[in-house]
Amino acid sequence: MNSLNPEQDALLIVDIQNDFLPGGSLAITDGDSIIPTINSYIKKFADAGAAIFASRDYHPAEHISFKDQGGPWPPHCVVGTWGVQFHPDLQLTDNTIYIEKGTNIGKEAYSAMDETPLAGKLQQAAIKRVFICGVATDYCVLASGKDLLAAAFEVVLLMDAIKAVDVNPGDGDRAVAELISSGATQLTINNL
Protein backbone atom coordinates (compact mmCIF):
# COMPACT_ATOMS: atom_id res chain seq x y z
CA MET A 1 0.00 0.00 0.00
CA ASN A 2 2.85 2.37 0.83
CA SER A 3 4.88 1.90 -2.34
CA LEU A 4 5.17 5.08 -4.34
CA ASN A 5 3.10 5.53 -7.46
CA PRO A 6 4.86 8.38 -9.29
CA GLU A 7 1.80 9.02 -11.46
CA GLN A 8 -0.45 9.69 -8.44
CA ASP A 9 1.84 10.58 -5.52
CA ALA A 10 3.57 13.85 -4.63
CA LEU A 11 5.81 15.09 -1.82
CA LEU A 12 5.00 18.43 -0.18
CA ILE A 13 7.84 19.96 1.84
CA VAL A 14 6.44 22.73 4.04
CA ASP A 15 8.47 25.84 4.92
CA ILE A 16 12.01 24.55 5.51
CA GLN A 17 13.20 28.16 5.57
CA ASN A 18 15.97 29.87 7.51
CA ASP A 19 13.61 31.95 9.67
CA PHE A 20 11.83 28.84 11.01
CA LEU A 21 15.06 27.03 11.89
CA PRO A 22 17.83 27.70 14.45
CA GLY A 23 19.22 31.21 13.93
CA GLY A 24 15.99 32.48 12.38
CA SER A 25 13.51 35.03 13.75
CA LEU A 26 10.82 32.40 14.42
CA ALA A 27 13.03 29.37 15.04
CA ILE A 28 11.70 25.97 16.02
CA THR A 29 13.99 24.25 18.53
CA ASP A 30 15.99 21.58 16.67
CA GLY A 31 13.90 22.30 13.56
CA ASP A 32 16.87 21.55 11.36
CA SER A 33 17.17 18.02 12.80
CA ILE A 34 14.51 16.76 10.34
CA ILE A 35 16.36 17.97 7.23
CA PRO A 36 18.40 14.77 6.68
CA THR A 37 15.19 12.71 6.79
CA ILE A 38 13.44 15.14 4.43
CA ASN A 39 16.41 14.79 2.07
CA SER A 40 15.93 11.00 2.18
CA TYR A 41 12.28 11.47 1.18
CA ILE A 42 13.32 13.85 -1.61
CA LYS A 43 15.69 11.21 -2.95
CA LYS A 44 13.04 8.48 -2.82
CA PHE A 45 10.47 10.64 -4.64
CA ALA A 46 13.02 11.91 -7.17
CA ASP A 47 14.29 8.38 -7.88
CA ALA A 48 10.69 7.23 -8.41
CA GLY A 49 10.00 10.14 -10.77
CA ALA A 50 7.28 11.53 -8.47
CA ALA A 51 6.41 15.22 -8.20
CA ILE A 52 8.03 17.29 -5.43
CA PHE A 53 6.56 20.55 -4.15
CA ALA A 54 8.17 22.94 -1.66
CA SER A 55 6.10 25.65 -0.01
CA ARG A 56 7.49 28.74 1.64
CA ASP A 57 6.23 31.78 3.45
CA TYR A 58 6.89 34.73 1.15
CA HIS A 59 5.79 37.79 3.06
CA PRO A 60 5.85 41.47 2.14
CA ALA A 61 7.66 43.57 4.78
CA GLU A 62 4.43 44.97 6.29
CA HIS A 63 2.54 41.65 6.44
CA ILE A 64 -0.53 41.54 8.70
CA SER A 65 0.85 38.55 10.67
CA PHE A 66 3.73 40.63 12.07
CA LYS A 67 3.56 42.14 15.56
CA ASP A 68 4.12 45.67 14.20
CA GLN A 69 0.87 45.26 12.23
CA GLY A 70 -1.02 43.75 15.18
CA GLY A 71 -0.29 40.13 14.30
CA PRO A 72 1.06 37.39 16.59
CA TRP A 73 4.52 36.84 15.05
CA PRO A 74 7.84 38.65 14.75
CA PRO A 75 8.74 39.60 11.16
CA HIS A 76 9.74 36.44 9.29
CA CYS A 77 10.28 35.14 5.76
CA VAL A 78 10.26 38.63 4.27
CA VAL A 79 10.85 38.69 0.52
CA GLY A 80 14.48 39.52 -0.27
CA THR A 81 15.90 38.51 3.14
CA TRP A 82 18.08 35.62 4.30
CA GLY A 83 15.15 34.31 6.37
CA VAL A 84 12.91 33.66 3.37
CA GLN A 85 15.45 31.35 1.73
CA PHE A 86 15.25 27.57 1.96
CA HIS A 87 17.74 26.11 4.45
CA PRO A 88 21.07 25.47 2.67
CA ASP A 89 21.14 21.81 3.78
CA LEU A 90 17.81 21.08 2.06
CA GLN A 91 18.59 19.14 -1.11
CA LEU A 92 15.79 20.25 -3.42
CA THR A 93 15.88 18.88 -6.96
CA ASP A 94 15.93 20.93 -10.15
CA ASN A 95 12.37 19.73 -10.79
CA THR A 96 10.98 20.95 -7.45
CA ILE A 97 7.84 23.06 -7.89
CA TYR A 98 7.85 26.08 -5.58
CA ILE A 99 4.69 27.33 -3.88
CA GLU A 100 4.81 30.78 -2.30
CA LYS A 101 2.22 31.59 0.34
CA GLY A 102 1.40 34.54 2.56
CA THR A 103 2.06 36.93 -0.31
CA ASN A 104 -1.14 38.93 0.33
CA ILE A 105 -0.11 41.71 2.74
CA GLY A 106 -3.53 41.80 4.41
CA LYS A 107 -4.20 38.09 4.95
CA GLU A 108 -2.81 35.40 7.25
CA ALA A 109 -2.05 32.25 5.27
CA TYR A 110 -0.78 29.09 6.94
CA SER A 111 -1.85 26.59 4.30
CA ALA A 112 0.11 25.86 1.14
CA MET A 113 -3.32 25.82 -0.54
CA ASP A 114 -4.33 29.34 0.60
CA GLU A 115 -4.35 31.67 -2.43
CA THR A 116 -1.66 29.59 -4.14
CA PRO A 117 -1.65 27.51 -7.35
CA LEU A 118 -0.98 24.25 -5.45
CA ALA A 119 -4.43 22.65 -5.87
CA GLY A 120 -4.46 23.38 -9.58
CA LYS A 121 -0.94 22.03 -10.07
CA LEU A 122 -1.80 18.83 -8.18
CA GLN A 123 -4.97 18.33 -10.23
CA GLN A 124 -3.14 19.09 -13.47
CA ALA A 125 -0.59 16.40 -12.61
CA ALA A 126 -3.37 13.93 -11.68
CA ILE A 127 -2.00 13.63 -8.14
CA LYS A 128 -4.25 11.75 -5.71
CA ARG A 129 -2.01 11.30 -2.66
CA VAL A 130 0.19 13.95 -1.01
CA PHE A 131 2.94 13.08 1.47
CA ILE A 132 3.58 16.03 3.82
CA CYS A 133 6.69 16.90 5.80
CA GLY A 134 8.22 20.09 7.22
CA VAL A 135 7.35 22.76 9.77
CA ALA A 136 5.49 23.61 11.77
CA THR A 137 3.32 20.60 12.54
CA ASP A 138 0.86 22.71 14.54
CA TYR A 139 0.54 25.55 12.02
CA CYS A 140 1.41 25.28 8.33
CA VAL A 141 1.61 21.48 8.16
CA LEU A 142 -1.76 21.20 9.93
CA ALA A 143 -3.43 23.87 7.78
CA SER A 144 -2.04 22.43 4.54
CA GLY A 145 -3.10 18.89 5.47
CA LYS A 146 -6.62 19.99 6.39
CA ASP A 147 -7.03 21.90 3.12
CA LEU A 148 -5.70 19.00 1.08
CA LEU A 149 -8.13 16.61 2.79
CA ALA A 150 -10.99 19.07 2.23
CA ALA A 151 -10.05 19.13 -1.47
CA ALA A 152 -10.36 15.31 -1.58
CA PHE A 153 -6.65 14.47 -1.73
CA GLU A 154 -5.31 11.57 0.31
CA VAL A 155 -2.82 12.87 2.88
CA VAL A 156 0.11 10.96 4.34
CA LEU A 157 1.85 12.61 7.29
CA LEU A 158 5.58 11.83 7.38
CA MET A 159 5.97 11.49 11.13
CA ASP A 160 9.79 11.45 11.19
CA ALA A 161 10.05 14.63 9.10
CA ILE A 162 7.82 17.14 10.92
CA LYS A 163 8.49 19.48 13.85
CA ALA A 164 6.07 21.47 15.98
CA VAL A 165 6.43 24.92 17.54
CA ASP A 166 4.44 23.78 20.60
CA VAL A 167 3.58 27.32 21.74
CA ASN A 168 1.35 25.39 24.13
CA PRO A 169 2.83 22.02 25.16
CA GLY A 170 1.24 19.25 23.13
CA ASP A 171 0.14 21.45 20.20
CA GLY A 172 2.07 19.25 17.77
CA ASP A 173 0.52 16.04 19.08
CA ARG A 174 -2.94 17.61 18.91
CA ALA A 175 -2.31 18.71 15.32
CA VAL A 176 -1.31 15.17 14.33
CA ALA A 177 -4.38 13.75 16.08
CA GLU A 178 -6.63 16.24 14.27
CA LEU A 179 -5.19 15.30 10.87
CA ILE A 180 -5.47 11.57 11.58
CA SER A 181 -9.06 11.94 12.77
CA SER A 182 -9.80 13.90 9.58
CA GLY A 183 -8.56 11.02 7.43
CA ALA A 184 -4.79 11.42 7.06
CA THR A 185 -2.51 8.43 7.50
CA GLN A 186 0.96 8.24 9.07
CA LEU A 187 4.22 6.94 7.68
CA THR A 188 7.95 6.93 8.40
CA ILE A 189 10.87 6.52 5.99
CA ASN A 190 11.35 2.86 6.93
CA ASN A 191 7.83 2.03 5.71
CA LEU A 192 8.04 3.71 2.32
Summary of the structure (lengths in Angstrom):
residues: 192
radius of gyration: 15.4
end to end distance: 9.2
largest distance: 48.0
contacts: 646
relative contact order: 0.19
helix: 32%
strand: 23%
